[in-house]
């Protein structure tokens, strides 16, 4: 089958231009790039503190040695799923890989400067609603799930719990085979140290707010 450019040449018309990415897609891409050097630096530090080689961390996390090396060097922006695998293998909260130490006092996290992490297919995004500036047991996130999207989450560190409320749309949460249907206004609490799945059950984007609590203060 001929591609669009070849067909256009035959008909004497210019090839159709590549569609511009939507603003949200551009923002998510820029956010991932902003986090790339921070994640790489933290991964290198955390791995060194534990005396782990790239090969050993690869075996523990299930992430390839090549990918780990690229992340450490700031050459690759990891997806949410990859970050979860790495943080679980290092026994640190998700945010420990994205922490950039800042001064204390009042901090405002502007929406236009939000750093978003996305799934491999772009259907699921996560935005941290707290500063990555200190060790903590509780984290607060805004999650967005596109229609028809699903995100399979790895088991988090032992003792981790998730408390999630749906602000818009509808989702299905599956934990160890048990499926719960949630509409806007519904909330759920579950132990997240087992694999779990977020599935869209709406014809528009679903928005959720998640409070994640770890058993220990690490990071």
C-alpha positions, 0 to 999 in steps of 0.5 A: 500500500502506498503512503500518503506522500507517494499518492499525493505526488501522483495526483500532483498535490502536496503531501498532507502535513503532519497534524500538530500535537494537541497542547496537552500532548505538548505539555506532557512531553515537555514535562517528561523532558523536564523530569528526565535529568532529575530522575537520572540523578536520583536513580544514580544516587539511590542505586549507589547508596544501595551498592547495586550495579545496573545489572543487579537492579535490572534483575530486581526491577525487571527493567532492562540494563540498557533502559536503566543506563539511558535513564541514569544518563538522562537520555530516556524519559521513563514511563509511569510503569517503568518508574514504579518498577524501579521505585519498588525495586529500590524500596522507595516512594515513587516521588523519591525518583523525582525529588529536587530539593528546594527551600521550605516555606510556602510553595505554589504549584502552578498548573501551567508548570505541572510535570506530568508522567504518562503511560506508554500509550499516553492514555494515563497521566499522573501529576504530583500535587506536592513538592519533591523536597523532603522525605514523606509517607503520604503523596497526593496525585491528580490522575487522568485517564482517557476514554477506553484507556487502562493502566496496569500498576505494579505492586507497590512497597509492602504496606502501601495503601491508595485512597482514590476519589473520582472527580469526573467520569467513571472508572473501574478499579481492579485489585486482585481480581475484584472489580469496583465500578466508580462514578464521579463522587465515589471513593475507594481505599485499597492495599496497593502492595499487589498489582492493580488496574485503573480502567476508563468506563466513561466516554470522556476523560476521567479525573481522579485524585489519589492519596498514597500512603507508605508504611515507612518514610523513605526517599 
